[in-house]
Amino acid sequence: MTKQLLIVFIISFFLSISACSTSTKQMPGDVISDDYEGGDPSLDGATTGLEGEGDLAMGALDEMIATSGNVVYFDFNSAEIRDESIPLIMAAAESLVANPAAQLRLEGHADERGTREYNLALGEQRAQTVRDLIMLQGVSGNQLDIISYGEEKPAVVGSGEESWQQNRRVELIK
């Protein structure tokens, strides 16, 4: 009985220590601040409002799509946003905040590995992660739609890392 009590005490001790530990893992909300200096310096002068005779100026999102595309890529089996995708996501948020009537569809995708159900869930999780980061910037949830295609609509057909990495994505569709 004493031995069992000692084992329970040791397990409880380690569980309580692990519960008190802090994590240094960076969450999507942690990268956003007023002094964010990352991203593409060409976006510094991006306009999102109205100019001249009432013509809608090309917004930051349009500029990002024109220069670097509308795709957020992910690592294998991950829904964590890469640092290189932050400028595109921030431009999307800026554009949506400036244009409250605008809509954005986030289409989640996965590569062919895994079951159909798993890949649908992973595509949705990826799109949800992008959605959450956009909403942290003050965008209304009704401006964003999510759909997951899983492995059903590959950007590149083929089996191999080069194909797979292009299929692990979320597309931002205006």
N, C-alpha and C positions, 0 to 999 in steps of 0.2 A: 504494500500500500504506500509506503514511504517513497519507493522508487517511482511509482506512478505520479505521486504528488510532485516530486522533483521535476519530472518530465513536463507536467502541465505548467509548472512555474517557469521553466526555461522557455517553453513555447510562448507563454504569455508575455514574458519579458521581451523576447525578440519581436513579437507582434506589436507591442506597445512602442518599441524603439522605431520600428519601421513606419508606424503610423505618424510619428512625430517628425520624420525626416522631411526635408523640403526638396522639391524638384527644381532643377535648373533648366529643364526642357523648355524651349521657347514655343509658346502657343501662338496661333495666328493673330490673336489680339495684341500680343506683346510687341509686334513689329510696327504697330501703328502708333504714331505720336505726332505732335505738332512740329517736331523738329526732325522728322524723317528725312534723311538725306540720300537715301538709296535711289536706284532707278535711273532712268534715262534723262540726262541733262537737257535734251532737246524738248522735254515736256515743260520746262520751266515757264515758257511763255504761252502755254496752251490756253486757248480761249474756250469758254463753255457758254457764254451768254449770247446776247443779240448784238449785232453790229449794223451800222449804216441804216439803210432803208427798211429795216425789219427782216432782213435775211438772217436765217439762223447760221451762225458761224460754225465751222467744223470744230467739233468738240475734241477734248483730249482723247476720248475713246476712238474716234474716227482716225486721229493721228496715229495712235498706237496700232490700230488694225492695219493702217496703210503701211507702216514701217516694219512691224514685227508680227503681224497676224493676230488672230483672235483665239489662240489656243493656249491653254494652261496644261503643261505636261507633268506627269507624275512618275515616281519610281515604282518598281515592281511591287505589287501587293500593298500599296501605300495610298493614303488619301491626304498626305501631308504636302502642303504647298511649298514649292521650291522658291528660293529667294529671287530667282530670275523672273518669276511670274508676278511678283508684287507690283511692278509698275503698270502692267496691263490691268490688273484687278483694281488698283487705285484709280486708274483712268476711267474704268467702267463705273466705279462708285461716284467719281466726280461728275461724270456725264449724267448719271441718273439723279443725283442730288440737284443738279442745275436744271434738269428737265423732268419734273415730277410725273408727267404724263407718259414718259418713255417706258418701254418694257424691254427686258432682256431675258432671253431663254438660255439656260445653262444645260448643255447636253453632255451627260457623263458617259464615258466609254472605258472599256478595258480591253486588254489583249485577249487572245484566244485561249490562253491557259486557264484552267479552272472550269467549274461547272457553269452552265448557263445561269442558274440562279445566283451563284456566288458572284459572277461577273456583273449581273444586273444590280446586285446590292452594292458592289464596289463602285460601279459607275455612279450610282445614286449618292453614295457616301462622298465621292470626290466632288460632285456637283454641290452637295450640301455644304462642304467645307468652303468652297468658293463663295457660295451664297452667304454663309455666316460672316466671312471676312468683309464682303461688300456691305452687309447690313450693319456691321460695326461702324461704318463710316456715315451712318445716318440715312441709308436708303430704306424705303418702305418695302416690306415683304411682298406687297401686292404688285410691285414693279418687277418681280423676279419669278420666273417659272423654271421648274426643274423637270428634266426627263432623263431617264437612263436607258441607253441602248445596249449596255453591257458590251458583248463582243460582236453584236449583230451588224454594226456599220463600221467596219475597219477603215481607217484612213489609207492604210497600205495593206495589200493582201500578201501574205507570206508567213513563213515560219522561221523565225530567227530574231535575234536581239534587235537588229536594225528595224525590222517591221514592228516588232512588239513595242518598242519604246515610242513609236509614233502613234500607236493605237491607245496608249494609256494617257487619256486626255479628258479635258472638259473644254468644249467649244462655247464661246460667248456669241450668241446670235441676236442681232438687233431686230 
